[in-house]
Amino acid sequence: MSNLDLQELHDFALGLAKQAGAKIKAAFVLPKNIDYKGQIDLVTETDKAVEDMVVGAIKAKYPDHLFVAEEVKFLCLLHFLSCLSASLLLI
């Protein structure tokens, strides 16, 4: 991560957070379709849409970075563990 500009990362993350907030705010008053990830762990379409937006933006801007996202099942655990030396963003 030493080769990355921390201000650039900050600005990028802040922009994504603002976009996500706008998407969540717009969906707040809409009817919800709720799925269950577990007995008491709920996920809405908005949760999934916001995560897709954030993941897509990170993949586009930083294609070599690895990250773990909450709503997506982690399918490549072995690959992930073999790449721990790569830059890692947790969202």
C-alpha positions in Angstrom: 0.0 0.0 0.0 3.0 2.3 0.3 2.8 3.0 -3.5 -0.7 4.3 -3.2 -1.6 7.9 -2.5 -3.6 7.9 0.8 -5.3 11.1 -0.1 -6.5 9.5 -3.4 -7.8 6.5 -1.5 -9.5 8.7 1.0 -11.2 10.8 -1.7 -12.2 7.7 -3.6 -13.7 6.1 -0.5 -15.5 9.3 0.5 -17.0 9.6 -2.9 -18.2 6.0 -2.8 -19.7 6.6 0.7 -21.6 9.6 -0.5 -23.0 7.7 -3.5 -24.0 4.8 -1.3 -25.6 7.2 1.1 -27.7 8.8 -1.6 -28.8 5.4 -2.9 -29.8 4.2 0.6 -31.6 7.5 1.3 -33.6 7.3 -1.9 -34.6 3.7 -1.1 -35.5 4.3 2.5 -39.1 5.3 1.8 -39.6 2.4 -0.7 -41.2 -1.0 0.1 -38.5 -3.5 1.1 -37.9 -7.0 -0.2 -36.0 -8.8 2.6 -34.0 -11.9 2.3 -32.4 -13.8 5.2 -28.8 -14.7 5.4 -29.4 -16.5 8.7 -32.2 -16.8 11.2 -31.9 -13.1 12.2 -29.5 -11.7 9.7 -31.5 -9.7 7.1 -30.4 -8.3 3.8 -32.4 -6.0 1.5 -32.3 -5.3 -2.2 -30.8 -1.9 -1.3 -28.0 -3.6 0.7 -27.1 -5.8 -2.3 -27.4 -2.9 -4.8 -25.1 -0.6 -2.7 -22.6 -3.4 -2.3 -22.6 -4.1 -6.0 -22.0 -0.4 -6.7 -19.1 -0.2 -4.2 -17.5 -3.5 -5.3 -17.8 -2.6 -9.0 -16.2 0.8 -8.4 -13.3 -0.7 -6.4 -12.7 -3.4 -9.1 -12.7 -0.8 -11.8 -10.3 1.6 -10.0 -8.1 -0.9 -8.3 -8.3 -4.2 -10.2 -5.3 -5.7 -8.4 -6.8 -5.2 -4.9 -8.4 -7.9 -2.9 -11.4 -7.2 -0.7 -14.1 -8.9 1.4 -17.7 -7.7 1.1 -20.4 -8.5 3.6 -23.4 -9.6 1.4 -21.4 -11.7 -1.1 -20.4 -15.2 -0.1 -16.6 -15.5 -0.2 -16.0 -18.2 -2.9 -12.3 -17.9 -3.4 -10.9 -18.4 0.1 -7.9 -20.4 -0.9 -7.0 -17.8 -3.6 -7.5 -15.0 -1.1 -5.2 -16.7 1.5 -2.6 -17.2 -1.2 -2.7 -13.5 -2.1 -2.4 -11.9 1.4 0.6 -9.9 0.3 -1.6 -7.9 -2.1 -3.3 -4.7 -1.1 -6.5 -5.5 0.9 -9.6 -3.4 1.4 -12.3 -4.5 3.8 -15.7 -3.1 3.1 
